Amino acid sequence: MKHWIEAARLRTLPLSVSGIIVGSVYALTNPTADVYTPTQVFSWTVFGFAMLTTLGLQVLSNFANDYGDGVKGTDNEDRIGPKRAIQSGVITAPQMKKGIIITAALTLLSAILLIYFAFGKNNFGYSIFFLLLGIAAIVSAIRYTVGNSAYGYKGFGDIFVFIFFGLVSTLGVNFLYSKQIETLLILPAIAIGLLSVGVLNLNNMRDEASDKKSGKNTIVVQIGGAKAKIYHFSLIITAMILVVVFAVLSDYRFDQYLFLLAYIPLTKHLITVYKNQEPKLLDPELKKLALSTFLLSILLTLCMISLISDIIVNLFLGGR
């Protein structure tokens, strides 16, 4: 069990639920019409299954990444960072393959229950669309490094992370509550997607040498370490700007800019990356950037709630 927990890479989990938290609280604090109360839009059941499904996708992606890189020999002595399960031999490739199948099945089950509780027996078209979206997310999580045509080896991993852990996570979960696309929410959705891509890019910057040697053609391998830094800065800084624009367009009061506190560790992170000359020293920054993104999502959701006590009372007295 210890080895499976390590293979799940718990440090990546807070990042994966950042979009779920922002999209859910936005639904709670922004009812779709005047006739609705927050508790008629928000649902604890939908929130719970959304969290489970997203965590399942992240763990599935981590297992698949371990398996794909392990059987391809990408995880070797040249790789920087903690050893993976297959690489170290604590979990065999067949065992990891079974783990992937079980995790994929449980994630699909969670997704089906999420769709059912969000749409019930109505909105059949929405149910089918989200079911196909869930299946696509599961397949994409596996195909990142698994198989001869793994898209992570062709530099498309950034797109997958941006779409599923940014746009789909934030806008998708909000749609499950509100049944509509919230235009303004696109800004933090893009921001979370960019920050998530930043974590992947940082990982690829750390592993540039070993990835190039093993034929894993990530964006970093394609453009080189120097340009990868510029790419990294543009991801993080753009995300920070978009969240500020979101706050301005939402007419936030002065005290609602508490989320700017998360910009302190993000700025320190950028300075560290700028000064870095040894890729292996970037490994601690992975956790810092992931937690900074999670902190930003938490602070941003707190800023969305102007009457916290009233919301809590409504949830427990009238929420589902």
C-alpha positions as CSV (number, residue, x, y, z in Angstrom):
1,M,0.0,0.0,0.0
2,K,2.9,2.3,0.8
3,H,4.3,1.9,-2.7
4,W,0.9,2.5,-4.4
5,I,0.4,5.7,-2.4
6,E,3.9,6.8,-3.5
7,A,3.0,6.0,-7.1
8,A,-0.1,8.1,-6.8
9,R,2.1,11.1,-6.1
10,L,0.0,12.8,-3.5
11,R,1.8,16.1,-4.0
12,T,0.1,16.5,-7.4
13,L,-3.5,16.1,-6.0
14,P,-4.1,19.6,-4.6
15,L,-3.3,21.1,-8.0
16,S,-5.8,18.9,-9.8
17,V,-8.7,20.0,-7.7
18,S,-8.0,23.8,-7.9
19,G,-10.4,24.2,-10.9
20,I,-13.1,22.2,-9.2
21,I,-13.0,24.4,-6.1
22,V,-13.1,27.7,-8.1
23,G,-15.9,26.5,-10.4
24,S,-18.0,25.2,-7.6
25,V,-17.7,28.2,-5.3
26,Y,-18.5,30.5,-8.3
27,A,-21.7,28.5,-8.8
28,L,-22.4,28.9,-5.1
29,T,-21.9,32.7,-5.1
30,N,-23.4,33.5,-8.5
31,P,-26.9,31.9,-9.0
32,T,-27.9,31.7,-12.6
33,A,-31.1,33.7,-12.1
34,D,-32.7,35.9,-9.5
35,V,-35.3,33.2,-8.8
36,Y,-32.6,30.8,-7.7
37,T,-30.9,30.8,-4.3
38,P,-27.2,29.7,-4.0
39,T,-28.4,26.4,-2.4
40,Q,-30.6,25.7,-5.4
41,V,-27.6,25.9,-7.7
42,F,-24.9,24.4,-5.6
43,S,-25.0,20.7,-4.6
44,W,-22.7,19.0,-2.1
45,T,-23.2,15.7,-3.9
46,V,-22.1,17.1,-7.2
47,F,-19.1,18.7,-5.5
48,G,-18.1,15.5,-3.8
49,F,-18.3,13.3,-7.0
50,A,-16.6,16.1,-9.0
51,M,-13.7,16.0,-6.5
52,L,-13.5,12.2,-6.6
53,T,-13.6,12.1,-10.4
54,T,-10.8,14.7,-10.8
55,L,-8.6,13.0,-8.1
56,G,-9.2,9.7,-9.9
57,L,-8.1,11.2,-13.2
58,Q,-4.9,12.6,-11.6
59,V,-4.0,9.3,-10.0
60,L,-4.8,7.5,-13.2
61,S,-2.5,9.9,-15.1
62,N,0.3,9.4,-12.5
63,F,0.0,5.6,-12.7
64,A,-0.1,5.7,-16.5
65,N,2.9,8.0,-16.6
66,D,4.8,5.7,-14.3
67,Y,3.9,2.7,-16.5
68,G,4.5,4.4,-19.9
69,D,7.9,5.9,-19.0
70,G,8.8,2.7,-17.1
71,V,8.3,0.2,-19.9
72,K,9.8,2.6,-22.5
73,G,13.0,3.0,-20.4
74,T,12.5,6.8,-20.0
75,D,12.7,6.5,-16.3
76,N,16.4,5.5,-16.0
77,E,19.5,6.5,-14.0
78,D,19.6,9.8,-15.9
79,R,16.2,10.9,-14.6
80,I,16.2,13.6,-11.9
81,G,13.8,13.5,-9.0
82,P,12.3,10.7,-6.9
83,K,12.4,7.2,-8.5
84,R,9.1,5.9,-9.9
85,A,7.5,2.7,-8.8
86,I,8.4,0.6,-11.9
87,Q,11.8,2.2,-12.2
88,S,12.7,1.2,-8.7
89,G,11.1,-2.3,-9.0
90,V,8.7,-1.9,-6.0
91,I,5.7,-2.4,-8.4
92,T,6.0,-4.5,-11.6
93,A,4.7,-3.4,-15.0
94,P,1.9,-6.0,-15.0
95,Q,0.8,-4.9,-11.5
96,M,0.8,-1.3,-12.6
97,K,-1.2,-2.2,-15.6
98,K,-3.9,-3.8,-13.4
99,G,-3.8,-0.7,-11.2
100,I,-4.4,1.5,-14.2
101,I,-7.4,-0.6,-15.3
102,I,-8.9,-0.6,-11.8
103,T,-8.4,3.2,-11.4
104,A,-9.9,3.9,-14.8
105,A,-13.0,1.8,-14.0
106,L,-13.5,3.5,-10.6
107,T,-13.0,7.0,-12.2
108,L,-15.5,6.2,-14.9
109,L,-18.0,5.0,-12.3
110,S,-17.5,8.2,-10.3
111,A,-18.0,10.2,-13.5
112,I,-21.2,8.4,-14.3
113,L,-22.6,9.1,-10.8
114,L,-21.5,12.7,-11.0
115,I,-23.4,13.1,-14.3
116,Y,-26.5,11.4,-12.8
117,F,-26.6,13.6,-9.7
118,A,-26.0,16.7,-11.8
119,F,-28.6,16.1,-14.5
120,G,-30.8,13.3,-13.2
121,K,-33.1,11.8,-15.8
122,N,-33.5,15.1,-17.6
123,N,-31.0,16.8,-20.0
124,F,-30.1,13.6,-21.8
125,G,-28.0,15.5,-24.3
126,Y,-25.9,17.1,-21.6
127,S,-25.5,13.6,-19.9
128,I,-24.2,12.1,-23.1
129,F,-21.9,15.0,-23.8
130,F,-20.3,14.8,-20.3
131,L,-20.1,11.0,-20.5
132,L,-18.1,11.3,-23.7
133,L,-16.0,14.0,-22.1
134,G,-15.3,11.8,-19.1
135,I,-14.3,8.9,-21.3
136,A,-12.0,11.2,-23.4
137,A,-10.4,12.5,-20.2
138,I,-9.7,8.9,-19.0
139,V,-8.3,7.8,-22.4
140,S,-6.2,11.0,-22.6
141,A,-4.8,10.4,-19.1
142,I,-3.7,6.9,-20.1
143,R,-2.4,7.8,-23.6
144,Y,-0.1,10.6,-22.3
145,T,2.8,8.2,-22.1
146,V,1.3,4.7,-22.8
147,G,1.5,3.2,-26.2
148,N,3.5,3.7,-29.4
149,S,1.6,6.9,-30.2
150,A,1.7,8.4,-26.8
151,Y,1.1,12.1,-27.3
152,G,3.3,13.1,-24.3
153,Y,6.2,12.0,-26.4
154,K,5.2,14.3,-29.2
155,G,4.9,17.5,-27.1
156,F,1.1,17.6,-26.7
157,G,1.0,17.0,-23.0
158,D,0.6,20.7,-22.3
159,I,-2.6,20.8,-24.3
160,F,-4.1,17.9,-22.4
161,V,-3.3,19.5,-19.0
162,F,-4.6,22.9,-20.1
163,I,-7.9,21.6,-21.4
164,F,-8.8,19.0,-18.7
165,F,-7.3,20.5,-15.6
166,G,-8.1,24.1,-16.5
167,L,-11.0,24.6,-18.8
168,V,-13.0,21.4,-18.3
169,S,-12.3,21.3,-14.5
170,T,-13.4,24.9,-13.9
171,L,-16.0,25.6,-16.5
172,G,-17.2,22.0,-16.7
173,V,-18.0,21.6,-13.0
174,N,-19.7,25.0,-12.9
175,F,-21.9,23.9,-15.8
176,L,-22.9,20.8,-13.8
177,Y,-24.5,23.2,-11.3
178,S,-25.7,26.1,-13.5
179,K,-26.4,24.3,-16.8
180,Q,-24.8,27.2,-18.7
181,I,-21.3,28.6,-19.6
182,E,-20.3,31.4,-17.3
183,T,-18.4,33.8,-19.6
184,L,-16.5,35.6,-16.8
185,L,-15.4,32.3,-15.3
186,I,-13.3,31.6,-18.5
187,L,-10.6,33.9,-17.1
188,P,-9.8,32.0,-13.9
189,A,-10.3,28.7,-15.9
190,I,-7.6,29.7,-18.3
191,A,-5.4,30.9,-15.4
192,I,-5.6,27.6,-13.6
193,G,-5.0,25.8,-16.8
194,L,-1.8,27.8,-17.5
195,L,-0.5,27.3,-14.0
196,S,-1.1,23.6,-14.3
197,V,0.8,23.6,-17.6
198,G,3.5,25.5,-15.7
199,V,3.9,22.5,-13.3
200,L,4.2,20.1,-16.3
201,N,6.7,22.4,-18.0
202,L,8.8,22.7,-14.9
203,N,8.8,18.9,-14.7
204,N,10.0,18.7,-18.3
205,M,12.6,21.4,-17.7
206,R,14.0,19.3,-14.9
207,D,14.0,16.1,-17.1
208,E,15.2,17.7,-20.4
209,A,18.4,15.8,-20.7
210,S,17.0,12.4,-19.9
211,D,13.9,13.0,-22.0
212,K,16.0,14.0,-25.0
213,K,18.1,10.9,-24.6
214,S,15.1,8.5,-24.4
215,G,13.2,10.1,-27.3
216,K,10.5,11.9,-25.2
217,N,10.0,14.9,-27.4
218,T,8.4,17.4,-24.9
219,I,8.1,21.1,-25.7
220,V,11.1,21.7,-23.6
221,V,13.2,19.2,-25.6
222,Q,11.9,20.8,-28.8
223,I,12.6,24.5,-27.9
224,G,15.5,24.1,-25.5
225,G,16.0,25.1,-21.8
226,A,16.5,28.8,-22.4
227,K,13.3,29.2,-24.4
228,A,11.5,26.9,-22.0
229,K,12.2,29.5,-19.3
230,I,10.6,32.2,-21.3
231,Y,7.6,29.9,-22.0
232,H,7.4,29.2,-18.3
233,F,7.4,32.9,-17.4
234,S,4.7,33.7,-19.9
235,L,2.5,30.9,-18.5
236,I,2.7,32.1,-14.9
237,I,2.6,35.8,-15.5
238,T,-0.3,35.5,-17.9
239,A,-2.2,33.5,-15.3
240,M,-1.6,36.1,-12.7
241,I,-2.8,38.9,-15.0
242,L,-6.0,37.0,-15.9
243,V,-7.0,36.5,-12.3
244,V,-6.6,40.3,-11.6
245,V,-8.7,41.1,-14.7
246,F,-11.3,38.7,-13.5
247,A,-11.4,40.5,-10.1
248,V,-11.7,43.9,-11.8
249,L,-14.5,42.8,-14.1
250,S,-16.3,41.2,-11.1
251,D,-16.2,44.6,-9.4
252,Y,-14.3,43.2,-6.4
253,R,-14.0,45.5,-3.4
254,F,-10.6,46.3,-2.0
255,D,-10.8,43.6,0.7
256,Q,-11.6,41.0,-2.0
257,Y,-8.1,41.1,-3.4
258,L,-6.9,38.8,-0.7
259,F,-5.9,36.3,-3.5
260,L,-2.9,38.6,-4.3
261,L,-1.1,37.0,-1.3
262,A,-0.7,33.9,-3.5
263,Y,1.4,36.0,-5.9
264,I,4.2,36.2,-3.3
265,P,5.2,32.5,-3.6
266,L,4.5,32.6,-7.3
267,T,6.9,35.6,-7.8
268,K,9.5,33.9,-5.6
269,H,9.1,30.8,-7.8
270,L,9.7,32.9,-11.0
271,I,12.9,34.4,-9.5
272,T,14.2,30.9,-8.6
273,V,13.5,29.6,-12.1
274,Y,15.2,32.7,-13.6
275,K,18.4,32.2,-11.6
276,N,18.5,28.4,-12.0
277,Q,21.4,26.9,-13.9
278,E,21.0,23.2,-12.8
279,P,17.8,21.5,-13.9
280,K,17.9,19.0,-11.0
281,L,17.5,21.9,-8.6
282,L,14.1,22.7,-10.0
283,D,12.6,19.6,-8.5
284,P,11.5,21.3,-5.2
285,E,9.8,24.0,-7.3
286,L,7.3,21.5,-8.6
287,K,5.7,21.2,-5.2
288,K,5.9,24.9,-4.5
289,L,4.2,25.8,-7.8
290,A,1.5,23.2,-7.3
291,L,0.7,24.4,-3.8
292,S,0.9,28.0,-4.8
293,T,-1.8,27.3,-7.5
294,F,-3.9,25.5,-4.9
295,L,-3.4,28.5,-2.5
296,L,-4.5,30.9,-5.2
297,S,-7.7,28.9,-5.8
298,I,-8.5,28.8,-2.1
299,L,-7.9,32.5,-1.6
300,L,-9.8,33.4,-4.8
301,T,-12.9,31.4,-3.7
302,L,-12.8,33.1,-0.3
303,C,-12.8,36.4,-2.1
304,M,-15.8,35.3,-4.1
305,I,-17.8,34.9,-0.9
306,S,-18.8,38.3,0.5
307,L,-21.3,37.0,3.1
308,I,-19.6,33.8,4.3
309,S,-21.8,33.3,7.3
310,D,-25.0,33.6,5.4
311,I,-23.8,31.2,2.7
312,I,-22.8,28.6,5.4
313,V,-26.2,28.9,7.1
314,N,-28.1,28.5,3.8
315,L,-26.0,25.4,2.9
316,F,-26.6,23.5,6.1
317,L,-30.3,24.6,6.5
318,G,-31.4,24.3,2.9
319,G,-28.6,22.8,0.9
320,R,-28.8,19.4,-0.8
